[in-house]
Amino acid sequence: MQNDRKIIHVDMDAFYASVEQHDFPELKGKPLAVGGGMYGVVAAASYEARKFGVRSAMPGRLALEKCPHLIVVKPRFHRYKEISQQIRAIFYEFTDLVEPLSLDEAYLDVTENKKHMESANDIAREIRKRIFEETGLTASAGISINKFLAKVASDYNKPNGQKTIHPTQILEFMEELPIEKFHGIGKVTANKMHELHIFKGAHLKEKSLEELIRLFGKSGNYYHNVVRGIHNSEVKPHRIQKSVGVEETFWENLLDEEAVFKQLKIISEDLETRLSNKEIKGKSLTLKIKYKDFTVYTRSKTQEIYYDNAKDFYKTAKKLWELRPFDKPVRLLGLSLSNLNTQEKKQISVQLKIPFEEFE
């Protein structure tokens, strides 16, 4: 039964930036971006930088406009991977049901756990304590009966906090949750919902399943369920990712090739960051173009060796762009990699029963 599961979502706080501040104490307390600069993309921003509006995936030029005294450092993915492995080792002391999402976050199913601890709250608190003792870094955690709720909860008391959504609190919590806080609802969808006067869960809940599917396609079914606290996806230790991609929808349509190439360069760098974060490489690169009239064009190129850096992505993306059938204003650009090295890797899975006697 779904209500019998205990799921924890652990999310490191500003992971890349926090590692840099930990390893180089002179950076502590200062606005810091990992990656970026005038021509790159911000991979991570310290909390001090976030106060100025600097965010991950933001073009470096914009980040420097928002925070002229921003310190920019190059990513050290080998170091982030090393610490990520330490953190995962802690997870596995509690359960084998660990689903890593990236280097800095993971779902854990602790319904039945190796420590025989009853309280999911206590497990999350102990994990966060161990992470700090062993790495000097802080983590936040969310605890509930499914992955969606746990992920929403982990964002609630960041940084260095945790939040539990008790089964009896779910409906009330979801009704009051702002629509932008729903995992899986991005800026574009949130704006569309605002136009429909959907600002929080209670408004979303008023829409019928049929209406949501009409408005949002198959995603409507997902929205209909999660606003009611329903999300049946299990923690999947063996989940094999088939593709990874980055898309950008533009507020103003791109009208010339120079603007397109500039955005493709940014997207290529963002894709490199995501791949490094997930330790993934791929052999097939796909360019996606959505035009102003919403027609979509995709073209792919497969090679024998793995694509694994922004320079290769950008070079190939420009060649794929040359093959486009139309010269029309561009609304969206995307790059994705498939034919991944995840096919060569393997992982595993299981599930719980919750005395939620200690909730915050």
N, C-alpha and C positions, 0 to 999 in steps of 0.2 A: 504494500500500500504506500502511495506517495508520501503521506504524512508521517510515515515511519522512518524516513531517511534523514540522516544528518550530513549535510554538505557544508564544507568550508571553502571559501574562496580566499586565497592568500595573495596579496598584491604588494610588492615592494614599493616603498615610497620614493618617487623620483629616482629610480634605480641607477641609471648610468651616471647621472649628476651626483648622486649621493656617494657612489663609489669613488668618483674623482675627488669629492670634498673629503672623504675619509682617507684616501691615499695621499692627498696633498692638502694638509690642514690649513695652508695659507689661503685656500679657496673657500673655507667655511664662512658662512654668513654673507657671501657675495653672490650677486646675480650671475649665474653660470649657464651656458648652453653647451651641450655636447653635440658636435657637428653644427653646421650652419655656415657662418661667415657671409660674405657678400654674395656668393654664388651657390651655396649649398642649402640643405634643409636641416632644420633642428631635429635631432634624434631624441633629445631629452632636455628638459629645463629644470633648474633647481627651483625650490619654492620661493627663493628670493627673486628669481627672474620672473616667476609666474605673477608676482604682484604688479609687474609692469605690463602684463598681458602677453608675455612670451609663452608659447605652447609648442609641444612636439608637433612635427610635420609642418611647421610654419617656415616659409622661405626665410633664409638667414638675413637677407636684406631688410625684410619687414621687422624681424626680431630686433635688429640693430637700430631701426627707426624708433621702435617702442622703448628700447633701453640702450641708449648710446654708450653707456659704460659697461655693457654686457661683456663678460669674459667668455671667449669661445675656445674650446679645446677639441682636439681630434678624438674620435671614439677609439677605445681600446677594447675591442670585442673579445680578444683572448682573455683579458682580465675579467670582463663581465661573465664570460662562460665559466671561468674558474670558480667565481663566487656563486654562480647559479648552481653549479654541481654540488657545492657545499650545502646550499639551501635545500636542494632536492634530497640530499642524503638525510637531512633532518626529517623531511616529510615521510620518507620511507621507514623511519623508526616508528612511526605511528600507524601507517597503513600502506598497503601495496596499491591501493586504488587512488593513484595520482594521475591527473590529466594535465600535463604542462601545456599552457597556452603560448608561452614565450619564455625568454630567459627570466622574466621577473614576475610571472604570475602562474598560478595553477589552481585547479579544483582538487579537493580531497574528499573522498567519501569515508567518513569515520564512524559509520553506523556500528560496524564491528571493527574494533581497532586493536592493535597489538599491545597497547598499554592497559586494555580492559577498563578504560575510563568511561564513565557514564555521561559526563557533561561535555557537550561539544564546545561550550564556552571555555571550559578549562583547557581543553585540548588546543584550541586556537591561541589562548593566552600563553600556554607553555611553548607552543611552536614559535610564537613571536619573541618570547623571552630567549629561547635558544638561538634564534637567528641573530639577535642583537649581541648575545654573549660571544658567538663564534665569528661574526663578521663585522660587528660594530655598526650595522645598518638596521633601520627600522622597517617594519612591515605593518600593513593594515589587514584586517580580516573581516569577512562577512560570514554569518552562520545562518542557515535556514534549512528548509526541507527540499530545495532543488537548486540547480545551478543558477538559474535566472535570479532568484531572490538573493542567493548568497553573493552574487556579483554586485547587484545593486547595493546590498548592505555594506560591502567592503569599501565602498566609496563614501560612505555616510560620515564616518569619524576620522577621515584622513587628515593629516598624517599620524602614524603611530597610534591607531585606535582600532576598536572593533565594535561591531554592531550585530545583534541577533534579531531576526524577525521570527517571533514565536508563531506557531500555527494559528493561534487564536487572534493574532494581530494582523495577519496577512491582508485580509480584505480591506480593512480600514487604512493600513499603510499604503496599499496600492492605489486606493482612491485619492489619497492626498499627494501622491508622488507626481512631481512635474513631469510632463511628457518628455522633456529633454533628458531626464535621468533614466529613462527606460533603456536598458541595454538592447541595441539593435535598431534604435531610432536615431538617425543622424540628423544633421542640420537641415538638409533639404526636406526630409520627411516631416521633421518637427515644424518647419515653416508651413508646409502644406496643411498639417493638422491645425496650426494656429489660425490659418485662413478659414478652417471649418469650425472654429471656436472650440477646438479640443486643446485644453491647456494642462489638464492633469488627468490622472487615472479615472476619476469619477465621470469626466466628460467622455472619455474613450469608452467607458463601460456602457454608456447610454446608447451607443451604436450597435445595431444588430450585426450578427455574423455576415449576413448577406450584404449589408451596406458596407461593411469593412472590406469585404472581398471585392466589391464593385469599385471602391475607392482606391484600394491598395494592392489589388491582385492577391496572389497566394499568401503574401505577408499578412493579409487581413486576418487569416486564421490564427497566426502567431499572436497578433495583437489582442485578438478576442480571448485567447487562452491566458496569456501572461498577466493581463490586467486582473484576472481572477485568481492569480497565483498558481496557474497550471503550467507546468513545464516538465515533460516526462523524460527528457534526455538524461541518460545515465552518465556517470563519470566514466570516461573511456580511456583507460591506460594504453590501449592498443590503437588508438585512432591514428589512421594514416592520412595525412593531408595530401590532397591530389593537386592543388594549385594554390598559389599565393599571388595577390595582386594589389594594385593601388589605382584608385580612380579619383578624379577630381572634376566636380561639376562647377562651372564658372558662373558667377553672378552676371557677368557681361560676356556675351559670346565672343570668341576669338575670331578676328576678321582677317588676319594676315599670317603668313608662314613664320615670320620672325617671332610672333607671339606664341604660336604653336610650339616651335622649337624650344623656346624658353621654358614653357610648361613641361614639355617632354623631358627636359634636362632635370627639372625639379622632381618630377615623378620618378625618373630613373634613380635618382639619389635616395628618394624615399623608399623605393622598392629594395634597393641595396641594403638599407638600414633594417627593413623588415626581415629580409632573408638572413642577414647576419644575426639578428635577434633570435630567429628560430632555427639557426644552423641548417638552412635549406639551400639547395642549388637546383637548377632545372635546365633542361635541354631545349624546351620549346617556349618561345616568347611570342605573346599575342598583343597586338595593338588594337584597342577599341576606340572608335570615334562615334560620338553621338552628335548629330547635327542639330541646328536650330529647329528644324521641322520634326525632330525626334526619330528620324531614320538612323539606323545603327549600321556601322560597317566594321568588320573585324578582319584582320589578316595576321597569319602566324608564320614564323620561321623556326625550323628545327635544325639543330646542328648536333654533331657527334659528341663534342665536349660540352661541359656544363657552362652555361652563362652564370657568372657570379659577381659581376661588378657593374657599377653605374655607367662606366664608359662603354662597355659592351651593349648594355641595354639601350643607351642613347643612340649609339651608332646604328644598331639594328632598327630601332624605332623610326629613325629618320628614313631609312630605306623602305620600311613598310608604309610610311606616310606617303612616299612618292608613288605608291601603287594605288592610292585612293581613287575611287571613281568620280568623286564630286569635289567641286570647289564651292563650298557653302559655309556660312558661319558655324563655328564649332561650339557646342554646348558642354560637351564632356570629353575628356581624354582618359584612357586607362591603359596600363601595362600589366600583364599577368604572366607568370611562369608556370608551366606544367611539365609533365614528364620529369617529375622530381626525383631526387635521391632518397625521398622518404620511402619509395618502393623497395629500397635496399635495406631499410631499417625495420626493426620490429619492436612492439611494446605489448601490454596485457590489461584484464578488467574483473570486478565484483561489486555488491551493495549492503542496509542498516535498521535500527530501532532506537527511538529517541526519548529518553526521559529528558525533556527540556525543562528540568526543574530549576536550573539557574539561568535565567535570561536577564539581559540588561534592559 
